[in-house]
Amino acid sequence: MYDLIILGGGPAGLTAGLYAARSRLKTVLIEKTYLGGQIVNTYQLENYPGYEEISGADLIAKMEAQVRKHGLEIVNEDVESLDITGDVKKVKTSNKTYEAKAIILAMGATPKKLGVPNEDRFIGAGISFCATCDGAFYRDATVAVIGGGNTAVEDALYLTKFAKKVYIIHRRNELRATKIEQEKAFANEKIEFIWDTVVVDVEGEYGVERLKLKNVKTGEESTLNVDGVFVAIGYAPNTELVKGIVDLDEYGYIMTDDDMRTNIPGVFAAGDIRHKSLRQVITAAGDGATAAYVAEKYIDSVKK
């Protein structure tokens, strides 16, 4: 029996693991793919204290080295089901069943799809959700980034390293990205903005060749020739496993108090998976630290 199970190996889960390991809690962190989550695909972070700039992959590598130094057990397994309403929290994976006194849910979120007819057909053949993964394939090409937040603008800026032309297509007439990122994008000659516009469909024979667009104000439809599309329209929380178990908000994010407690004793949530106003690496790390600290207090109370 473990003291604590952590689901998810992003900044929230790794920070929770660091605090738990340093508190000498018997802890296992379960991650189904690779450590880091979304942040691994971030080319450059400029708002993580202590670093003027650092790639997401480098930051996660440092976090991983730190938690392993403190003896955190990390396993790569796919979670199939949870039984977490009782005193013993049970996690069934593809390999075994883990039991613990407490659990921290830190499974993060997944990029949202466009929801257009041909999207699935072109994923991996011109549609991407990761500019840092696939940007180099579009050297001297024309690409479009869909979205208006930080991720969209950061992706567009990164893609200018390779593409000859980058369109940012946004459904509104102003960006949601931070002012400093906006300034960089507006100053970049390779970037052109298409405002008040949504993608209706993606077309092509063997790969992406053009986008069908619609102006949301006028209703006018048009086409735009592109070689690739990068989708950055937000995220959906990875809460399928806990639907009907813990309280969720209307968008599927886990409801917690300020100490990361859910409605179930011994069940905590941290990072992008929970209802909150700001989802950043630094806030995820803070959530993870708080969740581990409060989980330790809970574990101590049930041991008595």
CORVEN-V801127 format. One record per residue. N is the residue number from 1. PHI is phi in radians with two decimals (NA if undefined). PSI is psi in whole degrees, -180 to 180 (* if undefined). BURIAL is # if it has 9 or more other ideal C-beta (glycine too) atoms within 8 Angstrom, else .. Layout:
N_PHI_PSI_BURIAL / N_PHI_PSI_BURIAL
//
This chain:
1_NA_130_. / 2_-1.52_160_# / 3_-1.32_-42_# / 4_-2.52_136_# / 5_-1.95_134_# / 6_-2.03_124_# / 7_-1.77_115_# / 8_1.98_133_# / 9_-2.01_32_# / 10_-1.47_-168_# / 11_-0.99_-37_# / 12_-1.17_-49_# / 13_-1.14_-42_# / 14_-1.17_-39_# / 15_-1.17_-41_# / 16_-1.03_-42_# / 17_-1.11_-39_# / 18_-1.09_-49_# / 19_-1.15_-39_# / 20_-1.16_-44_# / 21_-1.12_-40_# / 22_-1.20_-23_. / 23_-1.53_4_. / 24_1.11_31_. / 25_-1.42_139_# / 26_-1.30_108_. / 27_-2.26_143_# / 28_-2.23_134_# / 29_-1.84_126_# / 30_-1.95_122_# / 31_-2.31_128_# / 32_-1.37_-24_. / 33_-2.13_-103_. / 34_-2.11_154_. / 35_-1.19_147_# / 36_2.01_-33_# / 37_1.09_-144_# / 38_-1.01_-35_# / 39_-1.13_-24_# / 40_-1.04_-30_# / 41_-1.54_5_# / 42_-1.53_120_# / 43_-1.16_-42_# / 44_-2.62_124_# / 45_-1.77_131_# / 46_-2.09_3_. / 47_-2.16_23_. / 48_-1.76_118_# / 49_-0.93_138_. / 50_1.73_-15_. / 51_-2.26_124_. / 52_-1.10_-39_. / 53_-2.80_143_. / 54_-2.74_144_# / 55_-1.31_155_# / 56_-1.05_-40_# / 57_-1.11_-41_. / 58_-1.18_-39_. / 59_-1.12_-43_# / 60_-1.16_-38_# / 61_-1.06_-39_. / 62_-1.18_-41_. / 63_-1.09_-44_# / 64_-1.08_-46_# / 65_-1.04_-38_. / 66_-1.18_-46_# / 67_-1.23_-35_# / 68_-1.18_-36_# / 69_-1.02_-35_. / 70_-1.60_7_# / 71_1.51_19_. / 72_-1.18_131_# / 73_-1.45_127_. / 74_-2.17_129_# / 75_-2.20_145_# / 76_-1.81_97_. / 77_-2.51_153_# / 78_-1.58_124_. / 79_-1.38_128_# / 80_-1.73_-36_. / 81_-2.80_160_. / 82_-2.21_144_# / 83_-2.30_92_. / 84_-2.18_11_# / 85_-1.49_-19_. / 86_-1.56_-174_. / 87_-1.17_-34_. / 88_-1.74_123_. / 89_-1.57_123_# / 90_-2.00_132_# / 91_-2.17_115_# / 92_-1.68_122_# / 93_-1.92_-178_# / 94_-1.17_-12_. / 95_-1.97_-40_. / 96_-2.86_-179_. / 97_-1.95_126_. / 98_-1.78_143_# / 99_-2.22_144_# / 100_-2.71_168_# / 101_-1.41_-26_# / 102_-2.57_162_# / 103_-2.50_142_# / 104_-2.00_123_# / 105_-1.60_114_# / 106_-2.44_47_# / 107_-1.43_-4_# / 108_1.27_-153_# / 109_-2.47_163_# / 110_-2.10_141_. / 111_-0.98_139_# / 112_-1.35_147_# / 113_-1.49_165_. / 114_-1.21_-36_# / 115_1.40_30_. / 116_-1.82_159_# / 117_-0.92_-46_. / 118_-1.64_10_# / 119_-1.02_-52_# / 120_-1.05_-34_. / 121_-1.08_-35_. / 122_-1.79_-1_# / 123_-1.12_123_. / 124_1.52_-5_. / 125_-2.27_40_# / 126_2.25_-20_# / 127_-1.87_128_# / 128_-2.35_154_# / 129_-1.99_12_. / 130_-2.52_98_. / 131_-1.13_-39_# / 132_-1.23_-25_# / 133_-1.35_-42_. / 134_-2.02_-5_# / 135_-1.00_-38_# / 136_-1.14_-17_. / 137_-1.30_-10_. / 138_-1.99_38_# / 139_-1.12_129_. / 140_1.07_25_. / 141_-1.85_176_# / 142_-1.95_125_# / 143_-2.29_163_# / 144_-2.19_141_# / 145_-1.96_129_# / 146_-1.79_121_# / 147_2.40_171_# / 148_-2.42_9_# / 149_-1.64_-169_# / 150_-1.03_-44_# / 151_-1.07_-45_. / 152_-1.07_-47_# / 153_-1.21_-41_# / 154_-1.10_-40_# / 155_-1.08_-45_# / 156_-1.07_-44_# / 157_-1.08_-41_# / 158_-1.12_-42_# / 159_-1.15_-23_# / 160_-1.15_-14_# / 161_-1.18_-22_. / 162_-2.11_-52_# / 163_-1.28_153_# / 164_-1.46_-23_. / 165_-2.57_135_. / 166_-2.26_119_# / 167_-1.66_137_# / 168_-1.87_117_# / 169_-1.85_119_# / 170_-2.27_140_# / 171_-1.31_-13_. / 172_-1.94_180_# / 173_-1.80_14_. / 174_-2.66_155_. / 175_-1.47_157_# / 176_-1.78_-5_. / 177_-1.16_163_# / 178_-1.09_154_. / 179_-1.03_-38_. / 180_-1.16_-37_. / 181_-1.23_-38_# / 182_-1.05_-45_# / 183_-1.04_-41_. / 184_-1.10_-43_# / 185_-1.19_-44_# / 186_-1.12_-28_. / 187_-1.48_-10_. / 188_-1.54_120_# / 189_-1.20_-19_. / 190_-1.40_-15_. / 191_-1.71_131_# / 192_-2.18_140_. / 193_-1.78_138_. / 194_-2.10_109_# / 195_-1.62_162_. / 196_0.91_39_# / 197_-2.38_141_# / 198_-2.12_158_. / 199_-1.52_125_# / 200_-1.58_-37_. / 201_-2.87_168_# / 202_-2.09_134_# / 203_-2.24_157_# / 204_2.84_166_# / 205_-1.54_-64_. / 206_-1.87_-21_. / 207_-2.60_-179_# / 208_-1.15_130_# / 209_-2.14_-30_# / 210_-2.80_161_# / 211_-1.97_141_# / 212_-1.65_124_# / 213_-2.05_158_# / 214_-2.45_128_# / 215_-1.35_123_# / 216_-1.28_-17_. / 217_-1.60_-41_. / 218_-1.75_-20_. / 219_1.42_-2_. / 220_-1.17_135_. / 221_-1.83_150_. / 222_-2.67_173_. / 223_-2.15_153_. / 224_-2.38_121_# / 225_-1.36_123_. / 226_-2.49_160_# / 227_-1.72_-19_# / 228_-2.76_157_# / 229_-2.29_131_# / 230_-2.02_118_# / 231_-1.65_125_# / 232_-2.51_65_# / 233_-1.94_23_# / 234_1.93_-174_. / 235_-2.34_157_# / 236_-2.03_134_# / 237_-1.18_144_# / 238_-1.49_71_# / 239_-1.99_16_# / 240_-0.98_-39_. / 241_-1.17_-24_# / 242_-1.98_7_# / 243_-1.08_132_. / 244_1.45_-1_. / 245_-1.94_-57_# / 246_-1.85_159_# / 247_-1.24_133_. / 248_-2.10_156_# / 249_-1.48_-176_. / 250_-1.14_-19_. / 251_-1.74_1_. / 252_1.65_5_# / 253_-1.44_149_# / 254_-1.33_132_# / 255_-1.45_131_# / 256_-2.40_167_# / 257_-1.56_-173_. / 258_-1.16_-17_. / 259_-1.74_17_. / 260_1.25_12_# / 261_-1.32_138_. / 262_-1.61_-170_# / 263_-1.33_-6_. / 264_-1.90_126_# / 265_-0.98_134_. / 266_1.45_2_# / 267_-2.02_122_# / 268_-2.15_159_# / 269_-2.34_147_# / 270_-2.59_148_# / 271_1.54_-155_# / 272_-1.16_-13_# / 273_-1.35_-16_# / 274_-1.80_159_# / 275_-1.15_120_. / 276_-2.86_167_. / 277_-1.58_-27_. / 278_-2.28_122_. / 279_-1.97_100_# / 280_-2.41_166_. / 281_-1.03_-44_# / 282_-1.16_-37_# / 283_-1.29_-32_# / 284_-1.13_-43_# / 285_-1.09_-42_# / 286_-1.07_-43_# / 287_-1.02_-45_# / 288_-1.08_-42_# / 289_-1.10_-46_# / 290_-1.11_-45_# / 291_-1.04_-44_# / 292_-1.16_-41_# / 293_-1.10_-47_# / 294_-1.25_-35_# / 295_-1.09_-40_# / 296_-1.05_-43_# / 297_-1.09_-40_. / 298_-1.12_-46_# / 299_-1.07_-43_# / 300_-1.06_-37_. / 301_-1.23_-35_. / 302_-1.45_-16_# / 303_-1.31_-25_. / 304_-1.29_*_.
//
